[in-house]
Amino acid sequence: MKKVFPNAAAALAGIVQDGQTIAVGGFGLCGIPEALIAALRESGVQNLTAISNNAGVDGFGLGQLLATRQIKKMIASYVGENKEFERQFLAGELELEFTPQGTLAEKLRAGGAGIPAFFTKTGVGTVVAEGKEIREFDGEKYVMERSLVADISLVKAWKADPTGNLIFHKTARNFNPNVAMAGKITIVEVEEIVAKGELDPDAIHTPGIFVHRIVVNAHPEKRIEQRTISAS
């Protein structure tokens, strides 16, 4: 199966539609699939549920989809840095399933591994646990969390080969491997595609079995959220 597509719009064509659950890799603006998010905005799909650590910033990353009102619900662990996110949530225009960061990562990993649910102490006794099963193990209370499986996963990697084996660049790995696993269809934006067999098997972070489509964005913008420069 040919996995490499000429551009982000082509990679999304025929598979994105209204009402889907979309998982998106990244942490802040680090390791986000910039071109795929922009193409998703241009596709005009509506009523999306977005799973991501956060929603980017105003006007960039997932913030673009908030501005166009294409997201109806966020499943996220961090809600700062985005005024439009705050405004829509406080106005009751955006649903939010607030999820602790480690729990969110495990929900995605478990979804990709075929594990339907798991128990964790994180969130017990807080709003996070409301409406969820609580069970006691060895004298301690744990909350049951359902795993997450997305209709579409959008992932940013550094390098790929034509079969979809991926290498991430340092901290840009963040949520991306778990998001890649959790998608029924996983689309990956990379900076470079190398020949089959060129990647060291021991260096591969995500095997190609999880990847369905690949698109090259050789020169991503890679914005910095908050730049601090020494006065000297």
Stockholm file with secondary structure:
# STOCKHOLM 1.0

chainA/1-232         MKKVFPNAAAALAGIVQDGQTIAVGGFGLCGIPEALIAALRESGVQNLTAISNNAGVDGFGLGQLLATRQIKKMIASYVGENKEFERQFLAGELELEFTPQGTLAEKLRAGGAGIPAFFTKTGVGTVVAEGKEIREFDGEKYVMERSLVADISLVKAWKADPTGNLIFHKTARNFNPNVAMAGKITIVEVEEIVAKGELDPDAIHTPGIFVHRIVVNAHPEKRIEQRTISAS
#=GR chainA/1-232 SS CCCEESSHHHHHTTTCCTTCEEEECCBTTBTCCHHHHHHHHHHTCCSEEEECSCCCBTTBTTHHHHHTTCEEEEEESCCCSCHHHHHHHHTTCSEEEECCHHHHHHHHHHHHHTCCEEEESTTTTSGGGTTSCEEEETTEEEEEEECCCEEEEEEECSEECTTCCEECCGGGGTTHHHHHHHEEEEEEEESEECCTTCSCGGGCSBCGGGCCEEEECSSCCCCCSSCCCCCC
#=GC SS_cons         CCCEESSHHHHHTTTCCTTCEEEECCBTTBTCCHHHHHHHHHHTCCSEEEECSCCCBTTBTTHHHHHTTCEEEEEESCCCSCHHHHHHHHTTCSEEEECCHHHHHHHHHHHHHTCCEEEESTTTTSGGGTTSCEEEETTEEEEEEECCCEEEEEEECSEECTTCCEECCGGGGTTHHHHHHHEEEEEEEESEECCTTCSCGGGCSBCGGGCCEEEECSSCCCCCSSCCCCCC
//
